[in-house]
């Protein structure tokens, strides 16, 4: 079987025109050179060198072989020069929930790319459930999710949190007084879809209190819920970072519900069996040190 070493020896003999000088260049014995060339010629089924009295010269078949192996050896030598830099060039894949991608991830990636400007970073913005499934299958390096820490072969690092606000239009009935949980659950609720971190947090708290939410509207898009609430169609529950502006403008007001205090943890999740490159460690450090102003 031919190896790169055979080709290196062949090239050295072709360039030096001498078995002895080729051996000296490669720091091997002349017999090793002769043996490698003999094996190549046996494999090729023809002579690759003419053995002259004071030197060797490539045959026409030998010249054809040299043309084939020079690009191969050049590519291998280029790879050898780059192989120690693979981590510095390998892309990272992040899966992130929508809220984190909108309000935390840009600052995190800006800081990371100052340290590692040459590394491509690919981001998929998906639901928390999908992010964890992608990570579980080994198709992402880090998942940034909201809510409860996932179960399974993961290492979870909480890095921030945000409160969830219960909001409605200023003229919505019952808007100006504190509601009981029973009254809240009986109202027209505008909620995120099941499987979203926001909905899971609400459903979990209500379940522990013996209540269930029956939404009038369900949406995968938080902006839809904000507009519906502003129009007076019901009560919605969303992160403070999403409702801060309409609250400050008076287009929404915060509603008080007895025994209903909600917040979501933000968690960086990685698979415990996945190798941690140096850039990944840097990214995690930036994630852990990044907080949204005001939290």
VODO-608587 format. One record per residue (C-alpha): x, y, z; residue in one letter. Coordinates in steps of 0.5 Angstrom, whole numbers, plus 2048, in hexadecimal, padded with zeros to 3 digits. Example, Ala and Ser with C-alpha at 12.3 -4.5 7.8 and 13.67 -1.06 7.14 Angstrom:
<rs>
8197F7810A;81B7FE80ES;
</rs>
This chain:
<rs>
800800800X;8038077FEX;80380C803X;805813804X;80C811806X;80D80E7FFX;80B8147FCX;810818800X;8168147FEX;8148147F7X;81481B7F7X;81A81C7FAX;81E8177F6X;81B81B7F0X;81D8217F2X;82481F7F4X;82681A7EFX;8298167F4X;8278117F9X;82C8127FEX;82B81A7FEX;8238187FEX;825814804X;82981A807X;82381F806X;81E81A80AX;82381880FX;82281080DX;82680B80BX;82880A803X;825803804X;81E806806X;81E80A800X;8208057FBX;81B8007FEX;8158057FEX;8178077F7X;8177FF7F5X;8107FF7F8X;80D8057F4X;8108027EEX;80D7FB7EFX;8067FE7F1X;8078027EAX;8097FC7E6X;80E8007E3X;8158047E4X;81480B7E7X;81C80D7E7X;82180B7E2X;8278097E6X;82D80D7E2X;83480C7E4X;8358127E9X;82D8147EAX;8268127E9X;8218157E4X;81A8157E4X;8178107DFX;8118137DBX;80C80F7DFX;8108127E5X;80F8197E3X;8078177E2X;8078157EAX;80B81B7ECX;80681F7E9X;80181B7EDX;80481B7F4X;8078237F4X;8008267F5X;7FE8207FAX;8048217FEX;8038297FEX;7FC828801X;7FF824806X;804829808X;7FF82F808X;7FB82A80CX;801829811X;802830812X;7FB832814X;7F982C818X;7FB82F81EX;7F683581DX;7F083081CX;7EC833822X;7ED83A820X;7EA839819X;7E483481BX;7DD83781BX;7D9837821X;7D1835821X;7CD839826X;7C5837827X;7C283C82BX;7BB83E82DX;7B884482AX;7B8849830X;7BF847831X;7C184882AX;7BE84F82AX;7C0852830X;7C684E833X;7CA84B82DX;7CC851829X;7D085482EX;7D384D830X;7D584B829X;7D8852828X;7DD85182EX;7DE84A82CX;7E084C825X;7E5851828X;7E984B82BX;7E8847825X;7E784B81EX;7E8845819X;7E384081CX;7DC840818X;7D683F81DX;7D083C81BX;7CA83E81FX;7C383A81EX;7BD83E822X;7B8839824X;7B483782AX;7B7834830X;7B482D82FX;7B782D828X;7BE83082AX;7BF82B830X;7BD82582AX;7C2828826X;7C782882BX;7C682182DX;7C781E826X;7CE822826X;7CC827821X;7CE82D825X;7D382F82AX;7CF83382EX;7C8834830X;7C583B833X;7BE839836X;7B983C83BX;7B5839840X;7B7833844X;7BE82F843X;7BD82983EX;7BE822841X;7C381E83DX;7CA81D83CX;7CB82583CX;7CF82A840X;7CB830842X;7CD837844X;7C883C846X;7CB843844X;7C5848844X;7BE848845X;7B884D844X;7B184E847X;7AA84D843X;7A5852843X;79E851843X;79B85783FX;79585983CX;79285F838X;79086583DX;78986583CX;78985D83DX;78385B842X;786859849X;78D85D846X;78D86184DX;78D85C852X;790856855X;78D84F852X;78D849855X;790843851X;789840850X;78784784DX;78D847849X;78C840846X;785842844X;787848840X;789849839X;790846839X;795848833X;79B843834X;7A1840830X;7A083982EX;7A1833832X;7A9831832X;7AB838832X;7AF83A838X;7AA83F83AX;7A483B83AX;7A783583DX;7A983A843X;7A283C844X;79F835843X;7A3832848X;7A283884DX;79A83784CX;79B82F84CX;79E830853X;798834856X;793830853X;79183484DX;791834845X;792839840X;78D83983AX;78F83E835X;78B842831X;79184382CX;79783F82BX;79D842827X;7A4840826X;7A5847825X;7A684C82BX;7A4852827X;79E84F825X;79C84F82CX;79E85682EX;79A859828X;79485482AX;795857831X;79585E82FX;78F85D82BX;78B85B832X;78A853830X;78D851836X;79385083BX;79A84D839X;7A084B83CX;7A784D839X;7AE84F83BX;7AF85683EX;7B4857838X;7AE856833X;7A985A837X;7AD86083AX;7AC865834X;7A4864834X;7A486583BX;7A886B83CX;7A386E836X;79D86C83AX;79B868834X;79B862839X;79A861841X;79D85C846X;798858849X;799855850X;79784E851X;79784B858X;79C845859X;79E846852X;7A6848852X;7A984684BX;7B0846849X;7B4842844X;7BC840845X;7C084083FX;7C583A83EX;7CB83983AX;7CA831839X;7D082D836X;7D0825835X;7D482283AX;7D881D835X;7D9823830X;7E1825830X;7E282C832X;7E683082DX;7EA836830X;7E583B82CX;7DF83782FX;7E2838836X;7E3840834X;7DC840832X;7D983D838X;7DD84283CX;7DA848838X;7D3845839X;7D4844841X;7D784B841X;7D184F83DX;7CB852840X;7C685683DX;7C685D840X;7C185E845X;7C1857847X;
</rs>
